[in-house]
Amino acid sequence: MVILLAAALKGETLEKAEEFSPLTLVLRQRVMAFIKQNIHLPEMSQELIQRRFNVSRTHLYRAFAADGGVTKVLRDMRLDAAFVELTRRNRPSRSITQIAASLGFSNGNQFLRGFRARFGVTPSEARAELFIAQPPARPNSDLFTYFSDVRNQATKI
């Protein structure tokens, strides 16, 4: 009722109000935590998430609509995990193909295109750390700061 009343007072549609409902926000947080904990499962997919949380495809998409859908969030989180893996120091390294396969990418070209679109460099360039010492100027450069911090924390452990 509170959501309906707030939407009416703001002049918003019910769909807009549902995007930010407490239940949708809780679902979103739980799904994000589930993905983070299980990112290396090859069977991780929108369908698995729907079954795990017993929600419809529409409801799940609505919860992640601002991010482009749960499939995009899952792909981006996999690419982020690959970036961290590729730029780790002091750990045995796996091949780029092994990393891509372990994160659920069906082929190397799919991984390469997604990685380049997200970070502006290839996985090989990321591994060589050509851009970490001198990040390219682009709108998502704060991602590089984030991953540098994550990588530095991982090497301290």
MDTraj code that builds the backbone (N, CA, C; nanometers):
import mdtraj as md
import numpy as np

residues = "MET VAL ILE LEU LEU ALA ALA ALA LEU LYS GLY GLU THR LEU GLU LYS ALA GLU GLU PHE SER PRO LEU THR LEU VAL LEU ARG GLN ARG VAL MET ALA PHE ILE LYS GLN ASN ILE HIS LEU PRO GLU MET SER GLN GLU LEU ILE GLN ARG ARG PHE ASN VAL SER ARG THR HIS LEU TYR ARG ALA PHE ALA ALA ASP GLY GLY VAL THR LYS VAL LEU ARG ASP MET ARG LEU ASP ALA ALA PHE VAL GLU LEU THR ARG ARG ASN ARG PRO SER ARG SER ILE THR GLN ILE ALA ALA SER LEU GLY PHE SER ASN GLY ASN GLN PHE LEU ARG GLY PHE ARG ALA ARG PHE GLY VAL THR PRO SER GLU ALA ARG ALA GLU LEU PHE ILE ALA GLN PRO PRO ALA ARG PRO ASN SER ASP LEU PHE THR TYR PHE SER ASP VAL ARG ASN GLN ALA THR LYS ILE".split()
xyz = np.array([
    [0.0817, -0.1187, 0.0000],
    [0.0000, 0.0000, 0.0000],
    [0.0864, 0.1255, 0.0000],
    [0.1937, 0.1219, 0.0767],
    [0.2820, 0.2375, 0.0843],
    [0.3401, 0.2676, -0.0538],
    [0.3786, 0.1639, -0.1253],
    [0.4367, 0.1811, -0.2584],
    [0.3340, 0.2411, -0.3536],
    [0.2117, 0.1892, -0.3485],
    [0.1048, 0.2428, -0.4335],
    [0.0778, 0.3895, -0.4019],
    [0.0705, 0.4213, -0.2736],
    [0.0443, 0.5591, -0.2324],
    [0.1577, 0.6518, -0.2754],
    [0.2809, 0.6083, -0.2549],
    [0.3957, 0.6900, -0.2944],
    [0.3972, 0.7124, -0.4453],
    [0.3648, 0.6089, -0.5221],
    [0.3609, 0.6228, -0.6675],
    [0.2521, 0.7201, -0.7097],
    [0.1366, 0.7103, -0.6450],
    [0.0256, 0.8006, -0.6786],
    [0.0617, 0.9454, -0.6467],
    [0.1255, 0.9676, -0.5333],
    [0.1631, 1.1032, -0.4955],
    [0.2698, 1.1614, -0.5885],
    [0.3571, 1.0758, -0.6371],
    [0.4627, 1.1219, -0.7276],
    [0.4157, 1.1270, -0.8726],
    [0.2973, 1.0718, -0.8982],
    [0.2465, 1.0680, -1.0352],
    [0.3161, 0.9645, -1.1213],
    [0.3718, 0.8600, -1.0601],
    [0.4421, 0.7553, -1.1324],
    [0.3494, 0.6399, -1.1629],
    [0.3881, 0.5599, -1.2609],
    [0.3132, 0.4388, -1.2922],
    [0.3493, 0.3311, -1.1912],
    [0.2679, 0.2281, -1.1864],
    [0.2929, 0.1179, -1.0930],
    [0.4236, 0.0465, -1.1275],
    [0.4528, 0.0297, -1.2577],
    [0.5775, -0.0367, -1.2961],
    [0.6983, 0.0389, -1.2427],
    [0.6948, 0.1713, -1.2522],
    [0.8055, 0.2536, -1.2025],
    [0.8203, 0.2374, -1.0514],
    [0.7092, 0.2346, -0.9806],
    [0.7135, 0.2189, -0.8349],
    [0.7664, 0.0817, -0.7958],
    [0.7328, -0.0225, -0.8753],
    [0.7775, -0.1579, -0.8426],
    [0.9286, -0.1731, -0.8570],
    [0.9912, -0.0920, -0.9437],
    [1.1361, -0.0998, -0.9614],
    [1.2102, -0.0760, -0.8311],
    [1.1531, 0.0078, -0.7459],
    [1.2216, 0.0453, -0.6231],
    [1.1497, -0.0043, -0.4986],
    [1.0621, -0.1025, -0.5153],
    [0.9924, -0.1543, -0.3991],
    [1.0919, -0.2264, -0.3085],
    [1.0651, -0.2300, -0.1799],
    [1.1571, -0.2981, -0.0876],
    [1.1796, -0.4447, -0.1244],
    [1.0746, -0.5120, -0.1715],
    [1.0903, -0.6527, -0.2090],
    [1.1810, -0.6679, -0.3302],
    [1.1674, -0.5783, -0.4255],
    [1.2525, -0.5836, -0.5440],
    [1.3970, -0.5537, -0.5065],
    [1.4180, -0.4578, -0.4198],
    [1.5541, -0.4246, -0.3762],
    [1.6181, -0.5408, -0.3001],
    [1.5399, -0.6077, -0.2166],
    [1.5922, -0.7234, -0.1424],
    [1.6254, -0.8364, -0.2397],
    [1.5361, -0.8611, -0.3366],
    [1.5634, -0.9638, -0.4371],
    [1.6922, -0.9319, -0.5112],
    [1.7075, -0.8079, -0.5503],
    [1.8260, -0.7665, -0.6237],
    [1.9527, -0.7903, -0.5414],
    [1.9502, -0.7521, -0.4148],
    [2.0667, -0.7719, -0.3281],
    [2.0982, -0.9196, -0.3106],
    [1.9951, -1.0008, -0.2921],
    [2.0169, -1.1449, -0.2728],
    [2.0706, -1.2099, -0.3992],
    [2.0187, -1.1688, -0.5147],
    [2.0671, -1.2233, -0.6415],
    [2.2125, -1.1827, -0.6636],
    [2.2460, -1.0578, -0.6362],
    [2.3841, -1.0122, -0.6519],
    [2.4788, -1.0926, -0.5624],
    [2.4392, -1.1155, -0.4386],
    [2.5217, -1.1942, -0.3462],
    [2.5361, -1.3382, -0.3969],
    [2.4279, -1.3952, -0.4471],
    [2.4300, -1.5314, -0.5012],
    [2.5256, -1.5409, -0.6206],
    [2.5183, -1.4435, -0.7091],
    [2.6069, -1.4438, -0.8262],
    [2.7523, -1.4328, -0.7813],
    [2.7819, -1.3415, -0.6892],
    [2.9199, -1.3236, -0.6423],
    [2.9745, -1.4521, -0.5811],
    [2.8914, -1.5209, -0.5037],
    [2.9370, -1.6432, -0.4379],
    [2.9543, -1.7590, -0.5358],
    [2.8814, -1.7555, -0.6461],
    [2.8805, -1.8685, -0.7390],
    [2.9244, -1.8308, -0.8798],
    [3.0020, -1.7262, -0.8924],
    [3.0410, -1.6745, -1.0237],
    [3.1140, -1.7789, -1.1069],
    [3.1830, -1.8717, -1.0439],
    [3.2602, -1.9712, -1.1180],
    [3.1787, -2.0936, -1.1582],
    [3.0509, -2.0971, -1.1281],
    [2.9680, -2.2093, -1.1730],
    [2.9378, -2.1934, -1.3213],
    [2.9752, -2.2917, -1.4025],
    [2.9479, -2.2798, -1.5459],
    [2.7980, -2.2755, -1.5772],
    [2.7180, -2.3347, -1.4913],
    [2.5730, -2.3374, -1.5156],
    [2.5010, -2.2117, -1.4665],
    [2.5770, -2.1149, -1.4137],
    [2.5165, -1.9900, -1.3675],
    [2.4505, -1.9206, -1.4864],
    [2.3224, -1.8945, -1.4740],
    [2.2474, -1.8314, -1.5823],
    [2.1229, -1.7656, -1.5253],
    [2.0555, -1.6926, -1.6109],
    [1.9298, -1.6306, -1.5706],
    [1.8300, -1.7383, -1.5265],
    [1.8269, -1.8490, -1.5980],
    [1.7337, -1.9567, -1.5648],
    [1.7638, -2.0165, -1.4267],
    [1.8916, -2.0368, -1.3966],
    [1.9293, -2.0886, -1.2651],
    [1.8864, -1.9918, -1.1558],
    [1.9073, -1.8639, -1.1787],
    [1.8677, -1.7625, -1.0800],
    [1.7166, -1.7623, -1.0621],
    [1.6421, -1.7730, -1.1723],
    [1.4957, -1.7784, -1.1625],
    [1.4514, -1.8972, -1.0772],
    [1.5112, -2.0140, -1.1034],
    [1.4745, -2.1337, -1.0247],
    [1.5155, -2.1177, -0.8787],
    [1.6359, -2.0679, -0.8555],
    [1.6879, -2.0545, -0.7182],
    [1.6019, -1.9613, -0.6336],
    [1.5547, -1.8516, -0.6938],
    [1.4773, -1.7528, -0.6193],
    [1.3279, -1.7611, -0.6465],
    [1.2889, -1.8577, -0.7292],
    [1.1476, -1.8822, -0.7588],
    [1.0763, -1.7541, -0.8045],
    [1.1349, -1.6888, -0.9050],
    [1.0770, -1.5662, -0.9597],
    [1.0621, -1.5811, -1.1101],
    [0.9718, -1.5050, -1.1652],
    [0.9508, -1.5079, -1.3099],
    [1.0611, -1.4308, -1.3802],
    [1.0740, -1.4577, -1.5078],
    [1.1724, -1.3871, -1.5894],
    [1.1427, -1.2370, -1.5894],
    [1.0153, -1.2019, -1.5989],
    [0.9744, -1.0615, -1.6006],
    [1.0115, -0.9916, -1.4712],
    [0.9834, -1.0557, -1.3586],
    [1.0140, -0.9943, -1.2286],
    [1.1649, -0.9775, -1.2113],
    [1.2397, -1.0780, -1.2524],
    [1.3853, -1.0709, -1.2415],
    [1.4399, -0.9606, -1.3314],
    [1.3886, -0.9517, -1.4538],
    [1.4350, -0.8458, -1.5432],
    [1.4014, -0.7089, -1.4855],
    [1.2813, -0.6952, -1.4302],
    [1.2392, -0.5673, -1.3733],
    [1.3324, -0.5243, -1.2601],
    [1.3779, -0.6206, -1.1797],
    [1.4676, -0.5889, -1.0680],
    [1.6031, -0.5378, -1.1180],
    [1.6420, -0.5791, -1.2393],
    [1.7716, -0.5405, -1.2943],
    [1.7586, -0.4544, -1.4197],
    [1.6424, -0.3979, -1.4421],
    [1.6177, -0.3191, -1.5640],
    [1.7136, -0.2012, -1.5757],
    [1.7424, -0.1348, -1.4667],
    [1.8323, -0.0185, -1.4703],
    [1.9739, -0.0572, -1.5129],
    [2.0084, -0.1841, -1.4955],
    [2.1423, -0.2331, -1.5309],
    [2.1452, -0.3013, -1.6668],
    [2.0320, -0.3056, -1.7354],
    [2.0261, -0.3730, -1.8652],
    [1.9854, -0.5184, -1.8559],
    [1.9392, -0.5618, -1.7402],
    [1.8945, -0.7002, -1.7218],
    [1.9953, -0.7829, -1.6451],
    [1.9463, -0.8926, -1.5900],
    [2.0314, -0.9776, -1.5068],
    [2.1388, -1.0476, -1.5901],
    [2.1102, -1.0772, -1.7157],
    [2.2093, -1.1425, -1.8012],
    [2.3293, -1.0514, -1.8225],
    [2.3057, -0.9238, -1.8427],
    [2.4148, -0.8275, -1.8587],
    [2.4938, -0.8148, -1.7290],
    [2.4251, -0.8101, -1.6164],
    [2.4936, -0.8011, -1.4871],
    [2.5818, -0.9237, -1.4664],
    [2.5290, -1.0414, -1.4978],
    [2.6048, -1.1656, -1.4834],
    [2.7279, -1.1635, -1.5738],
    [2.7111, -1.1235, -1.6997],
    [2.8242, -1.1172, -1.7927],
    [2.9296, -1.0184, -1.7424],
    [2.8852, -0.9006, -1.6965],
    [2.9799, -0.8008, -1.6479],
    [3.0546, -0.8496, -1.5240],
    [2.9857, -0.9189, -1.4354],
    [3.0520, -0.9715, -1.3160],
    [3.1530, -1.0795, -1.3537],
    [3.1208, -1.1603, -1.4547],
    [3.2159, -1.2603, -1.5029],
    [3.3384, -1.1928, -1.5646],
    [3.3151, -1.0891, -1.6426],
    [3.4270, -1.0160, -1.7025],
    [3.5124, -0.9495, -1.5949],
    [3.4487, -0.8955, -1.4926],
    [3.5223, -0.8353, -1.3808],
    [3.6094, -0.9396, -1.3108],
    [3.5533, -1.0578, -1.2895],
    [3.6286, -1.1659, -1.2255],
    [3.7461, -1.2081, -1.3136],
    [3.7256, -1.2094, -1.4454],
    [3.8334, -1.2438, -1.5376],
    [3.9437, -1.1389, -1.5318],
    [3.9051, -1.0126, -1.5247],
    [4.0035, -0.9050, -1.5149],
    [4.0903, -0.9232, -1.3910],
    [4.0270, -0.9486, -1.2796],
    [4.1013, -0.9673, -1.1546],
    [4.1952, -1.0865, -1.1673],
    [4.1456, -1.1959, -1.2227],
    [4.2273, -1.3164, -1.2397],
    [4.3465, -1.2901, -1.3328],
    [4.3218, -1.2186, -1.4399],
    [4.4279, -1.1928, -1.5371],
    [4.5364, -1.1001, -1.4836],
    [4.5023, -1.0147, -1.3902],
    [4.5995, -0.9162, -1.3408],
    [4.6529, -0.9501, -1.2023],
    [4.6258, -1.0696, -1.1540],
    [4.6793, -1.1117, -1.0239],
    [4.8283, -1.1366, -1.0331],
    [4.8949, -1.1034, -0.9262],
    [5.0378, -1.1313, -0.9170],
    [5.0592, -1.2384, -0.8107],
    [5.1743, -1.3022, -0.8174],
    [5.2151, -1.4000, -0.7157],
    [5.1200, -1.5186, -0.7050],
    [5.0527, -1.5504, -0.8109],
    [4.9655, -1.6678, -0.8106],
    [4.9904, -1.7435, -0.9404],
    [4.9741, -1.8760, -0.9371],
    [4.9903, -1.9504, -1.0621],
    [4.8846, -1.9034, -1.1625],
    [4.9292, -1.8751, -1.2825],
    [4.8348, -1.8244, -1.3808],
    [4.7839, -1.9368, -1.4700],
    [4.6574, -1.9235, -1.5043],
    [4.5960, -2.0159, -1.5987],
    [4.5915, -1.9463, -1.7335],
    [4.5704, -2.0237, -1.8373],
    [4.5615, -1.9634, -1.9699],
    [4.4332, -1.8806, -1.9787],
    [4.4317, -1.7882, -2.0731],
    [4.3146, -1.7044, -2.0934],
    [4.1944, -1.7911, -2.1291],
    [4.2156, -1.8937, -2.2080],
    [4.1078, -1.9851, -2.2454],
    [4.0525, -2.0571, -2.1227],
    [4.1396, -2.1004, -2.0329],
    [4.0951, -2.1674, -1.9104],
    [4.0144, -2.0728, -1.8221],
    [4.0590, -1.9501, -1.8100],
    [3.9867, -1.8508, -1.7297],
    [3.8493, -1.8267, -1.7893],
    [3.8433, -1.8065, -1.9212],
    [3.7148, -1.7821, -1.9890],
    [3.6198, -1.8994, -1.9686],
    [3.6693, -2.0207, -1.9856],
    [3.5843, -2.1389, -1.9695],
    [3.5372, -2.1543, -1.8254],
    [3.6253, -2.1256, -1.7295],
    [3.5870, -2.1416, -1.5888],
    [3.4815, -2.0404, -1.5461],
    [3.4704, -1.9317, -1.6214],
    [3.3720, -1.8292, -1.5888],
    [3.2471, -1.8381, -1.6764],
    [3.2335, -1.9475, -1.7499],
    [3.1098, -1.9729, -1.8232],
    [3.1019, -1.9164, -1.9631],
    [3.2134, -1.8686, -2.0183],
    [3.2107, -1.8208, -2.1568],
    [3.2238, -1.9412, -2.2494],
    [3.1345, -1.9489, -2.3462],
    [3.1276, -2.0676, -2.4305],
    [3.2408, -2.0748, -2.5335],
    [3.2959, -1.9604, -2.5722],
    [3.4087, -1.9640, -2.6655],
    [3.4971, -1.8418, -2.6453],
    [3.6176, -1.8518, -2.6992],
    [3.7158, -1.7460, -2.6810],
    [3.6772, -1.6151, -2.7480],
    [3.6129, -1.6231, -2.8646],
    [3.5737, -1.5003, -2.9347],
    [3.4684, -1.4226, -2.8561],
    [3.3741, -1.4935, -2.7975],
    [3.2706, -1.4287, -2.7149],
    [3.3378, -1.3566, -2.5970],
    [3.4319, -1.4229, -2.5346],
    [3.5040, -1.3649, -2.4216],
    [3.5851, -1.2437, -2.4658],
    [3.6590, -1.2575, -2.5751],
    [3.7419, -1.1491, -2.6252],
    [3.6590, -1.0254, -2.6576],
    [3.5484, -1.0428, -2.7290],
    [3.4627, -0.9287, -2.7648],
    [3.4055, -0.8615, -2.6408],
    [3.3554, -0.9401, -2.5470],
    [3.2990, -0.8844, -2.4246],
    [3.4029, -0.8119, -2.3408],
    [3.5210, -0.8714, -2.3292],
    [3.6285, -0.8124, -2.2499],
    [3.6724, -0.6796, -2.3109],
    [3.6923, -0.6798, -2.4419],
    [3.7359, -0.5572, -2.5094],
    [3.6292, -0.4482, -2.4987],
    [3.5028, -0.4857, -2.5109],
    [3.3951, -0.3870, -2.4998],
    [3.3884, -0.3286, -2.3591],
    [3.4113, -0.4104, -2.2577],
    [3.4003, -0.3637, -2.1196],
    [3.5211, -0.2809, -2.0754],
    [3.6418, -0.3241, -2.1142],
    [3.7629, -0.2616, -2.0615],
    [3.8457, -0.1855, -2.1645],
    [3.8153, -0.2031, -2.2915],
    [3.8890, -0.1304, -2.3944],
    [4.0239, -0.1896, -2.4284],
    [4.0544, -0.3062, -2.3745],
    [4.1793, -0.3771, -2.4037],
    [4.1467, -0.5250, -2.4174],
    [4.2379, -0.6002, -2.4752],
    [4.2182, -0.7441, -2.4863],
    [4.2621, -0.8126, -2.3563],
    [4.2194, -0.9348, -2.3356],
    [4.2670, -1.0081, -2.2169],
    [4.4193, -1.0221, -2.2133],
    [4.4813, -1.0401, -2.3292],
    [4.6285, -1.0502, -2.3339],
    [4.6930, -0.9210, -2.2888],
    [4.6386, -0.8087, -2.3327],
    [4.6919, -0.6793, -2.2905],
    [4.6721, -0.6588, -2.1407],
    [4.5577, -0.7024, -2.0881],
    [4.5337, -0.6915, -1.9444],
    [4.6355, -0.7744, -1.8676],
    [4.6592, -0.8949, -1.9159],
    [4.7564, -0.9823, -1.8492],
    [4.8957, -0.9201, -1.8517],
    [4.9310, -0.8574, -1.9598],
    [5.0625, -0.7943, -1.9705],
    [5.0695, -0.6654, -1.8891],
    [4.9542, -0.6202, -1.8403],
    [4.9432, -0.5003, -1.7576],
    [4.9961, -0.3763, -1.8281],
    [4.9759, -0.3706, -1.9580],
    [5.0212, -0.2544, -2.0335],
    [4.9465, -0.1284, -1.9945],
    [4.8220, -0.1431, -1.9563],
    [4.7415, -0.0250, -1.9293],
    [4.7312, 0.0064, -1.7811],
    [4.7702, -0.0815, -1.6928],
    [4.7556, -0.0559, -1.5500],
    [4.8513, 0.0541, -1.5054],
    [4.9720, 0.0526, -1.5588],
    [5.0659, 0.1581, -1.5223],
    [5.0209, 0.2931, -1.5770],
    [4.9493, 0.2893, -1.6881],
    [4.9043, 0.4128, -1.7504],
    [4.7647, 0.3889, -1.8075],
    [4.6588, 0.3982, -1.7237],
    [4.5240, 0.3695, -1.7709],
    [4.4827, 0.4634, -1.8833],
    [4.4175, 0.4075, -1.9862],
    [4.3702, 0.4924, -2.0947],
    [4.2629, 0.5884, -2.0452],
    [4.2575, 0.7067, -2.1032],
    [4.1557, 0.8047, -2.0644],
    [4.0240, 0.7666, -2.1298],
    [3.9272, 0.7341, -2.0487],
    [3.7928, 0.7034, -2.0980],
    [3.6959, 0.7127, -1.9816],
    [3.5659, 0.7183, -2.0103],
    [3.4671, 0.7412, -1.9050],
    [3.4685, 0.6383, -1.7923],
    [3.5026, 0.5122, -1.8216],
    [3.4970, 0.4110, -1.7164],
    [3.6321, 0.3888, -1.6500],
    [3.7193, 0.4914, -1.6493],
    [3.8511, 0.4749, -1.5900],
    [3.8435, 0.4479, -1.4401],
    [3.7304, 0.4834, -1.3757],
    [3.7164, 0.4516, -1.2339],
    [3.7126, 0.3006, -1.2120],
    [3.6787, 0.2232, -1.3148],
    [3.6846, 0.0775, -1.3049],
    [3.8282, 0.0324, -1.2804],
    [3.9221, 0.0989, -1.3456],
    [4.0609, 0.0601, -1.3295],
    [4.1105, 0.0883, -1.1884],
    [4.0653, 0.1976, -1.1288],
    [4.0988, 0.2272, -0.9902],
    [4.0423, 0.1185, -0.8999],
    [3.9166, 0.0824, -0.9248],
    [3.8513, -0.0220, -0.8464],
    [3.9291, -0.1527, -0.8556],
    [3.9628, -0.1949, -0.9789],
    [4.0317, -0.3220, -0.9948],
    [4.1743, -0.3172, -0.9434],
    [4.2375, -0.2028, -0.9523],
    [4.3717, -0.1903, -0.8946],
    [4.3647, -0.2092, -0.7434],
    [4.2627, -0.1501, -0.6799],
    [4.2438, -0.1672, -0.5361],
    [4.2143, -0.3127, -0.5016],
    [4.1276, -0.3766, -0.5809],
    [4.0939, -0.5186, -0.5567],
    [4.2181, -0.6040, -0.5714],
    [4.2949, -0.5787, -0.6769],
    [4.4158, -0.6582, -0.7000],
    [4.5162, -0.6373, -0.5876],
    [4.5328, -0.5133, -0.5411],
    [4.6254, -0.4858, -0.4320],
    [4.5833, -0.5539, -0.3031],
    [4.4531, -0.5563, -0.2771],
    [4.4027, -0.6244, -0.1582],
    [4.4259, -0.7750, -0.1687],
    [4.4068, -0.8300, -0.2895],
    [4.4244, -0.9740, -0.3104],
    [4.5694, -1.0150, -0.2906],
    [4.6628, -0.9291, -0.3269],
    [4.8040, -0.9648, -0.3100],
    [4.8485, -0.9562, -0.1656],
    [4.7753, -0.8795, -0.0832],
    [4.8079, -0.8699, 0.0590],
    [4.7649, -0.9925, 0.1366],
    [4.6683, -1.0656, 0.0814],
    [4.6129, -1.1827, 0.1518],
    [4.7051, -1.3007, 0.1428],
])
top = md.Topology()
chain = top.add_chain()
for i, resn in enumerate(residues, 1):
    res = top.add_residue(resn, chain, resSeq=i)
    for name in ("N", "CA", "C"):
        top.add_atom(name, md.element.get_by_symbol(name[0]), res)
traj = md.Trajectory(xyz[None], top)
